[in-house]
């Protein structure tokens, strides 16, 4: 029962040897610019924390001289990291076997010291709960600088401690959802890389055609291999497979530009989240502006749509962030004749080229223009071969955005369960049934 739960401050739990909260070195002990190196000890900032994980590959590194000088914020496996300066409230659970790392002055580790009193996975869940973030919000504005929750303020925060068995059960429920979401993310990374590699092999390097022209096995299923030509012909792109044509991106796909959306006040009933470049990059519509819902269907975005930002940060995604309104500076890419994967991977194939064009613009926000879509060419197979390719590539690409939508649903369930579990409002057994049903 929730009446048996204890609430204690961080300071109390530290005195009892249950919890240790510590941030990175400030002042003279922090690493100097010349001590950052390509290989060394990871120096974890808020930017290195994403979706509950530490992104080790992108983190900065410090040399051994800097590491020997640092006496605070030396992390270990199982730590829960919290960003507390600038970006306040990002949380990540460090895996059990991490590379050597230290916290930056903008991050804090929360370390469970007594597993019989405080479960580290429960601590990770608690630090993501709305109740904890409400505590952070009341302290983040204590100075007139950027949002900042000092180490002293953090030690005044409260932690809710159910009995250890309940903690472990809550951690298991939230952890099961987190694990499925992370598995989906890794699977999608693999499938995305596979789809892009296949597209390059088939549509750019023409590997199966080269293999057949040299008398080698193209390594494809027979029904697909039989449709692959065994010779090349000249074109404006150079040599392309015999019988193929050359098309511009805007010849096989339609690029619908978004609108300068009329924003609705928060209390309006009929509205849609406005999908701008920020939402495109984030992959969700959290904190998006509200736009009119009275739009033609061509300006409505749904899961699975191919979205391409042609200005600012040029990105191309298979959208999985939910229904919304297409804002200006974004194209919705569709086609009546080409499969969705061809629209998506075709733009992706030219994306780096488009970024270089945008970077060369004299304007503040670089962009491409319509004629750049006409200048971007692809070799296109005849219809029977394209249909055979679609049967192979289509399910692979479609599964990625559908898996991302599943992860969004699981995250919504997790976020709905978390405050109810942390308050004791929802019994653990009922939450376990909800998770089993969702899985």
C-alpha positions in Angstrom: 0.0 0.0 0.0 1.2 3.6 -0.8 0.8 4.4 2.9 3.8 2.2 3.6 5.9 4.3 1.2 8.6 6.6 2.4 9.6 10.0 1.1 13.1 11.3 1.9 15.4 14.1 0.7 18.5 13.3 -1.3 20.5 14.8 1.6 18.9 12.3 4.0 19.5 9.4 1.7 23.2 10.4 1.3 23.7 10.6 5.1 22.2 7.1 5.3 24.5 5.7 2.6 21.7 4.9 0.3 22.3 7.4 -2.5 25.2 9.4 -3.8 24.6 12.5 -6.0 27.5 14.3 -7.5 28.2 16.5 -10.6 31.3 17.1 -12.7 34.2 19.3 -11.8 33.9 23.1 -12.0 36.6 25.8 -12.0 40.2 24.9 -12.4 39.8 21.2 -12.2 37.6 20.9 -15.3 39.3 19.9 -18.6 41.0 22.7 -20.6 40.4 23.0 -24.4 43.8 21.6 -25.2 43.0 18.4 -23.2 40.2 17.2 -25.5 41.4 14.4 -27.7 40.1 12.0 -30.3 40.6 9.0 -28.0 40.4 9.1 -24.2 37.9 9.2 -21.3 34.3 10.1 -22.3 33.3 13.6 -21.0 29.5 13.4 -20.8 27.4 16.5 -21.5 23.6 16.8 -21.8 24.0 16.6 -25.6 25.3 13.0 -25.2 22.1 11.8 -23.5 19.3 10.7 -25.8 16.2 8.6 -25.3 17.4 7.4 -21.9 20.8 6.2 -23.3 24.3 7.7 -23.3 25.5 8.1 -26.9 29.2 7.2 -26.3 30.2 7.5 -30.0 29.3 11.2 -30.1 30.8 12.2 -26.7 33.9 14.3 -26.4 37.0 12.7 -24.9 39.6 14.0 -22.5 43.3 12.9 -22.1 44.7 11.2 -19.1 46.2 14.3 -17.7 42.8 15.9 -17.4 41.3 12.7 -16.0 43.9 12.6 -13.2 43.1 16.1 -12.1 39.3 15.4 -11.9 38.1 14.3 -8.5 34.3 14.7 -8.9 31.7 13.2 -11.2 33.7 10.0 -12.0 31.0 7.7 -13.3 30.5 3.9 -13.0 28.1 1.4 -14.6 24.6 1.6 -13.3 24.7 5.4 -12.6 21.7 7.4 -13.5 22.7 10.7 -15.2 20.7 13.9 -15.0 21.4 17.1 -16.9 21.0 20.1 -14.6 22.3 23.1 -16.5 21.1 24.7 -19.7 19.1 21.7 -20.7 17.5 20.6 -17.4 15.9 17.2 -16.9 17.4 14.8 -19.5 17.9 11.4 -17.9 20.0 8.4 -19.0 20.8 5.1 -17.4 24.5 4.1 -17.8 24.9 0.5 -18.9 26.6 -2.0 -16.6 29.9 -2.1 -18.5 30.5 1.5 -19.8 33.8 2.9 -21.1 35.6 5.1 -18.6 33.7 8.4 -18.3 33.3 11.5 -16.2 30.4 13.9 -15.9 30.7 17.5 -17.2 29.7 20.4 -15.0 26.3 20.3 -16.6 25.5 16.7 -15.6 25.1 14.8 -12.4 25.2 11.2 -11.5 22.7 9.7 -9.1 24.2 6.4 -7.7 22.1 3.9 -5.8 24.5 2.6 -3.1 22.3 0.1 -1.2 20.3 -2.2 -3.5 18.2 -3.4 -0.6 16.8 0.0 -0.1 17.0 1.7 -3.5 16.9 -0.1 -6.8 18.9 1.7 -9.5 16.4 0.9 -12.3 13.6 2.2 -10.1 15.7 5.4 -9.5 16.0 5.8 -13.3 12.2 5.5 -13.6 11.7 7.9 -10.7 13.9 10.6 -12.2 11.8 10.5 -15.4 8.5 10.8 -13.5 6.3 14.0 -13.8 6.5 14.5 -10.0 10.3 14.6 -10.0 10.3 17.0 -13.0 7.9 19.3 -11.2 10.4 19.5 -8.4 13.1 20.3 -10.9 11.0 23.0 -12.5 10.5 24.8 -9.2 14.3 25.1 -8.8 15.5 25.5 -12.4 14.6 29.3 -12.3 16.3 30.1 -9.0 18.9 32.2 -10.8 18.6 34.8 -13.6 21.0 32.8 -15.7 20.1 29.8 -18.0 18.0 27.1 -16.4 20.1 25.6 -13.6 19.6 23.2 -10.7 22.7 23.3 -8.5 24.0 20.3 -6.7 22.9 21.9 -3.4 19.4 22.3 -4.8 19.4 18.7 -6.0 20.2 17.5 -2.5 17.1 19.2 -1.3 14.9 17.2 -3.7 12.6 14.4 -2.5 12.7 10.8 -3.5 9.7 8.5 -3.1 10.7 5.0 -1.8 8.2 2.2 -1.9 9.2 -1.2 -0.4 12.1 -2.7 -2.4 9.9 -5.4 -3.9 7.5 -2.8 -5.3 10.5 -0.7 -6.6 11.7 -3.7 -8.5 8.3 -4.5 -9.9 7.8 -0.9 -11.1 11.3 -1.0 -12.6 10.5 -4.2 -14.4 7.3 -2.8 -15.9 8.9 0.5 -17.1 12.1 -1.4 -18.1 10.1 -3.9 -20.3 8.6 -1.0 -22.2 12.0 0.8 -22.5 13.7 -2.4 -23.7 11.1 -2.9 -26.4 11.5 0.7 -27.6 15.2 0.4 -27.6 15.1 -2.9 -29.5 12.8 -1.2 -32.1 15.3 1.7 -32.4 18.3 -0.7 -33.0 16.3 -2.8 -35.4 15.3 0.2 -37.4 18.9 1.4 -37.5 19.9 -1.9 -39.0 17.0 -2.0 -41.5 17.5 1.6 -42.6 21.2 0.8 -43.3 20.2 -2.3 -45.2 17.7 -0.5 -47.3 20.1 2.3 -48.2 22.8 -0.2 -49.0 20.5 -2.2 -51.3 19.3 1.0 -53.0 22.8 2.1 -53.7 23.8 -1.3 -54.9 20.8 -1.6 -57.3 20.2 2.0 -58.4 23.6 3.6 -58.2 26.3 1.0 -58.5 24.2 -1.5 -60.5 26.0 -4.4 -58.8 23.5 -7.1 -59.9 23.8 -6.0 -63.6 27.5 -5.9 -63.4 27.5 -9.4 -62.0 25.3 -10.8 -64.8 27.3 -9.0 -67.4 30.4 -10.7 -66.1 28.8 -14.1 -65.9 28.5 -14.1 -62.1 25.5 -14.9 -59.9 23.8 -11.6 -59.0 22.9 -13.0 -55.6 19.2 -12.3 -56.0 16.1 -14.5 -55.8 15.5 -16.1 -59.2 12.3 -14.1 -60.0 14.2 -10.9 -59.5 17.5 -12.0 -61.1 15.7 -13.0 -64.3 14.5 -9.4 -64.7 17.9 -7.9 -64.3 19.6 -7.0 -67.6 23.1 -8.3 -68.4 24.4 -5.3 -70.3 24.7 -1.5 -70.1 23.9 1.5 -72.4 24.9 5.1 -72.5 22.8 7.9 -70.9 23.2 11.4 -69.5 24.3 9.7 -66.2 26.9 7.6 -68.0 26.4 3.9 -68.3 23.1 2.6 -66.9 21.5 -0.9 -67.2 20.1 -1.7 -70.7 16.4 -0.8 -70.9 16.4 1.6 -67.9 15.5 5.3 -68.2 16.8 8.4 -66.5 14.2 10.5 -64.5 14.5 13.6 -62.3 13.2 13.3 -58.8 10.3 15.6 -59.7 9.4 13.5 -62.7 8.4 10.4 -60.7 7.5 12.1 -57.4 5.4 15.1 -56.4 6.9 17.6 -53.9 4.0 19.4 -52.1 5.3 22.4 -50.1 3.7 23.2 -46.8 1.7 26.3 -45.8 2.5 29.3 -43.6 0.1 27.9 -41.1 -2.5 30.0 -39.2 -1.8 29.3 -35.5 -4.6 28.5 -33.2 -4.7 29.6 -29.5 -4.2 26.7 -27.0 -7.9 26.6 -26.1 -9.1 26.0 -29.7 -11.0 22.7 -30.3 -10.2 21.9 -33.9 -6.4 22.0 -34.3 -3.5 19.9 -35.5 0.2 20.1 -34.4 2.2 22.1 -36.9 5.0 20.0 -38.2 8.0 22.2 -38.7 11.7 21.5 -39.1 12.1 21.1 -35.4 9.4 18.4 -35.3 11.0 16.7 -38.3 14.3 16.5 -36.5 12.8 15.4 -33.2 10.5 12.8 -34.7 7.5 13.9 -32.6 5.1 16.8 -32.1 5.6 17.4 -28.4 5.4 21.2 -27.8 4.5 21.9 -31.4 2.5 25.0 -32.3 -1.2 24.5 -32.9 -2.5 25.0 -36.4 -5.9 25.0 -38.0 -7.3 21.5 -38.7 -9.3 22.9 -41.7 -6.8 22.0 -44.4 -6.9 20.2 -47.7 -5.8 16.6 -47.4 -2.6 17.3 -49.3 -1.4 19.5 -46.4 -2.2 16.9 -43.7 0.7 14.7 -42.5 0.1 11.1 -41.5 2.4 8.3 -40.2 4.4 6.8 -43.1 4.5 10.0 -45.2 7.9 11.0 -46.7 8.8 14.5 -45.4 11.7 16.5 -46.8 12.9 19.8 -45.3 14.3 21.9 -48.2 15.4 24.8 -46.0 17.6 25.2 -42.9 18.4 21.8 -41.7 17.8 19.5 -44.7 16.4 16.2 -43.6 14.4 13.5 -45.2 12.4 11.1 -43.0 9.6 8.5 -43.0 7.4 10.3 -40.6 6.1 8.4 -37.5 5.3 11.2 -35.2 1.5 11.3 -35.6 -1.0 13.3 -37.6 -0.2 16.9 -38.1 -0.2 20.0 -40.5 2.5 20.5 -43.1 4.3 23.7 -42.4 6.2 25.8 -45.0 9.8 24.8 -45.7 8.7 21.1 -45.8 7.8 19.0 -48.7 5.5 16.0 -48.5 6.8 13.7 -51.2 4.3 11.4 -52.9 3.9 9.5 -56.1 1.1 7.8 -58.1 3.5 5.5 -59.9 6.6 5.0 -57.7 6.5 3.1 -54.4 7.1 5.0 -51.2 10.5 3.6 -50.6 11.7 4.9 -54.0 10.5 8.5 -53.1 12.3 8.2 -49.7 15.5 6.6 -50.8 15.7 8.6 -54.0 15.7 11.9 -52.0 18.1 10.4 -49.4 20.5 9.5 -52.2 20.7 13.2 -53.2 20.5 14.6 -49.7 24.2 15.3 -49.2 24.3 17.0 -52.5 21.3 19.2 -51.6 22.9 20.0 -48.2 26.1 21.2 -50.0 23.9 23.4 -52.3 22.1 24.9 -49.3 25.4 25.5 -47.5 26.6 27.5 -50.4 23.7 30.0 -50.3 24.4 33.5 -49.2 21.1 33.6 -47.2 21.0 33.1 -43.5 18.9 29.9 -43.9 20.3 27.9 -46.7 17.9 26.1 -49.0 17.4 24.4 -52.3 15.1 25.4 -55.1 12.7 23.5 -57.4 15.2 23.4 -60.2 17.5 21.4 -58.0 14.9 18.6 -57.8 14.8 18.6 -61.6 18.6 18.4 -61.8 18.7 15.4 -59.4 18.5 12.3 -61.6 18.0 8.6 -61.0 18.3 5.6 -63.3 14.8 4.0 -63.3 14.1 0.3 -64.1 11.2 -0.8 -66.3 7.9 -1.4 -64.5 8.1 -5.2 -64.2 11.5 -5.0 -62.5 10.4 -2.1 -60.3 7.4 -4.2 -59.1 9.8 -7.1 -58.3 12.1 -4.7 -56.4 9.1 -3.3 -54.5 8.2 -6.8 -53.3 11.7 -7.0 -51.8 12.4 -3.5 -50.6 8.9 -2.4 -49.8 8.2 -4.5 -46.7 11.6 -3.7 -45.3 11.2 0.0 -45.5 7.5 0.0 -44.5 8.4 -2.0 -41.3 10.7 0.8 -40.1 8.0 3.5 -39.8 5.5 1.1 -38.5 7.9 -0.1 -35.8 8.6 3.6 -34.9 4.8 4.1 -34.5 4.7 1.1 -32.2 7.5 2.6 -30.1 5.5 5.9 -29.9 2.5 3.9 -28.6 4.7 2.1 -26.1 6.2 5.4 -24.9 2.8 6.9 -24.5 1.8 3.9 -22.4 5.0 4.1 -20.3 4.5 7.8 -19.7 0.8 7.2 -18.7 1.7 4.4 -16.3 4.7 6.1 -14.7 3.0 8.8 -12.6 0.3 6.4 -11.5 2.9 3.8 -10.4 5.0 6.4 -8.6 2.0 7.6 -6.6 0.7 4.2 -5.8 -2.6 5.0 -7.6 -2.2 2.0 -9.9 -1.4 -1.4 -8.5 1.6 -3.1 -10.0 -0.4 -6.1 -11.0 -2.8 -4.0 -13.1 0.1 -2.2 -14.8 1.7 -5.6 -15.6 -1.5 -6.6 -17.4 -1.5 -3.4 -19.4 2.1 -3.9 -20.5 1.4 -7.6 -21.4 -1.7 -6.5 -23.5 0.3 -3.8 -25.3 3.2 -6.2 -26.1 
